[in-house]
Amino acid sequence: MGLNIRPKTTVKLKAEANCPSHSLSEISVRDLVFTIDEPIERDGTNTGPTPTDTAVAALIGCTNVIGHKCAASLGINIGHLNISAVCDFDRRGVTLQEEVDVPFKKVILKIETGETVSQSDLDRLSAEVAKFCPLAKLFRQAGTVIDEEWISKSN
């Protein structure tokens, strides 16, 4: 008889930080350590991306991971991806000028496949990624507009 083991549907994500200054955060996640910091012109030490840069970078990373998972489930070979993001960010909140309800106004994601993929397959893939990418859902539910441009490798 086989065991009926079901994976957990909810897990705890854990992170800790040592914050030796007003701008520097040394973040520990699992067995990894990385730095979040501010640029020198904002009195940081510029040893890592800013918190807001990190949020945009996390969206790129999530798009990559979920994009590949969705492509595999759809039987679409996308190869490696090149992803760029341009974000319209309203800085009034972080500069304490005024409260901003939607600081990340718009993100334009350009996702280029490493393989030639039909437009209909790219459209199916894009729809699946929108359903399952937790970072895209987080941004969209906060009011951010995400425009994705999925591009097939040029012939």
C-alpha positions as CSV (number, residue, x, y, z in Angstrom):
1,M,0.0,0.0,0.0
2,G,1.3,3.4,-0.9
3,L,1.2,6.3,1.5
4,N,-1.1,9.2,0.7
5,I,1.1,12.1,1.5
6,R,-0.2,15.5,0.6
7,P,2.2,18.5,0.4
8,K,1.5,21.5,2.5
9,T,-0.5,24.2,0.7
10,T,0.6,27.0,3.0
11,V,4.2,27.3,4.3
12,K,6.0,30.0,6.3
13,L,8.5,32.1,4.5
14,K,11.1,33.3,6.9
15,A,13.7,36.1,6.7
16,E,15.8,37.9,9.2
17,A,18.0,41.0,9.0
18,N,20.8,42.7,10.7
19,C,20.4,46.5,10.1
20,P,23.7,48.2,11.2
21,S,22.6,51.6,9.8
22,H,19.5,53.5,8.6
23,S,19.9,52.2,5.1
24,L,21.8,48.9,5.2
25,S,19.9,45.6,5.8
26,E,21.8,42.4,5.7
27,I,19.0,39.9,4.9
28,S,19.2,36.2,5.8
29,V,16.9,33.8,4.0
30,R,17.5,30.0,4.4
31,D,21.3,29.7,4.1
32,L,21.7,32.9,1.9
33,V,22.7,36.4,2.9
34,F,22.1,39.4,0.7
35,T,22.2,43.2,1.1
36,I,19.5,45.8,0.6
37,D,20.9,49.4,0.7
38,E,20.4,52.9,-0.5
39,P,22.7,54.7,-3.0
40,I,25.4,57.0,-1.7
41,E,23.4,60.1,-2.8
42,R,20.7,59.0,-0.2
43,D,23.4,58.5,2.5
44,G,23.6,54.7,1.9
45,T,26.7,52.7,1.1
46,N,25.4,51.4,-2.3
47,T,26.3,47.8,-1.4
48,G,23.0,46.4,-2.7
49,P,19.7,47.3,-4.5
50,T,17.2,49.5,-2.7
51,P,14.0,47.9,-1.2
52,T,12.0,49.2,-4.2
53,D,14.6,47.9,-6.7
54,T,14.4,44.6,-4.9
55,A,10.6,44.4,-5.3
56,V,10.9,45.0,-9.1
57,A,13.7,42.4,-9.3
58,A,11.6,39.9,-7.4
59,L,8.8,40.3,-10.0
60,I,11.4,39.5,-12.8
61,G,12.6,36.4,-10.9
62,C,9.1,35.2,-10.3
63,T,8.1,35.8,-13.9
64,N,11.1,33.6,-14.9
65,V,10.3,30.8,-12.5
66,I,6.5,30.7,-13.1
67,G,7.0,31.3,-16.8
68,H,9.1,28.1,-17.1
69,K,6.7,26.1,-15.0
70,C,3.7,27.2,-17.0
71,A,5.6,26.7,-20.3
72,A,6.4,23.1,-19.2
73,S,2.8,22.4,-18.2
74,L,1.6,23.7,-21.6
75,G,4.3,21.8,-23.6
76,I,5.9,25.0,-24.9
77,N,9.7,25.2,-25.2
78,I,10.8,28.7,-24.3
79,G,14.5,28.1,-23.7
80,H,16.1,30.7,-21.5
81,L,14.4,34.0,-21.0
82,N,15.7,37.6,-21.1
83,I,13.5,39.8,-19.0
84,S,13.6,43.6,-18.5
85,A,11.4,45.7,-16.3
86,V,10.7,49.5,-16.4
87,C,8.7,50.7,-13.4
88,D,6.9,54.1,-13.0
89,F,7.4,54.6,-9.3
90,D,5.8,57.5,-7.3
91,R,8.4,58.6,-4.8
92,R,6.3,61.0,-2.9
93,G,5.7,58.3,-0.2
94,V,9.3,57.3,0.3
95,T,10.3,61.0,0.5
96,L,7.5,61.6,3.1
97,Q,5.8,64.2,0.9
98,E,2.5,62.5,1.1
99,E,0.9,59.1,1.4
100,V,0.7,57.3,-1.9
101,D,-1.9,54.5,-2.4
102,V,-0.2,53.0,-5.4
103,P,3.5,53.7,-5.4
104,F,4.4,51.3,-8.2
105,K,2.1,52.9,-10.8
106,K,3.1,50.8,-13.8
107,V,5.6,48.1,-14.7
108,I,6.4,47.2,-18.3
109,L,7.9,43.7,-18.5
110,K,9.6,42.6,-21.7
111,I,10.1,38.9,-21.8
112,E,12.0,37.4,-24.7
113,T,12.2,33.7,-25.2
114,G,15.4,31.8,-26.2
115,E,13.4,29.7,-28.7
116,T,11.0,30.5,-31.5
117,V,7.5,30.4,-30.1
118,S,4.2,31.1,-32.0
119,Q,2.2,34.2,-30.9
120,S,-0.7,32.0,-29.9
121,D,1.5,29.9,-27.6
122,L,3.0,33.2,-26.1
123,D,-0.6,34.4,-25.5
124,R,-1.5,31.2,-23.7
125,L,1.7,31.3,-21.7
126,S,1.2,34.9,-20.7
127,A,-2.4,34.2,-19.5
128,E,-1.1,31.3,-17.4
129,V,1.7,33.3,-15.8
130,A,-0.7,36.0,-14.9
131,K,-2.9,33.4,-13.1
132,F,0.0,31.9,-11.1
133,C,2.9,34.4,-10.5
134,P,2.5,35.4,-6.8
135,L,4.5,38.6,-7.3
136,A,2.5,39.7,-10.3
137,K,-0.7,39.1,-8.3
138,L,0.7,41.1,-5.4
139,F,1.5,44.0,-7.6
140,R,-1.8,43.9,-9.5
141,Q,-3.9,43.5,-6.4
142,A,-2.2,46.6,-5.0
143,G,-3.3,48.6,-8.1
144,T,-0.1,48.4,-10.2
145,V,-0.7,48.0,-13.9
146,I,1.6,45.4,-15.4
147,D,2.1,45.4,-19.2
148,E,3.8,42.3,-20.4
149,E,5.3,42.0,-23.8
150,W,6.2,38.3,-24.6
151,I,8.5,38.2,-27.6
152,S,9.7,35.1,-29.4
153,K,13.3,34.7,-30.3
154,S,14.0,36.2,-33.7
155,N,14.6,33.8,-36.5
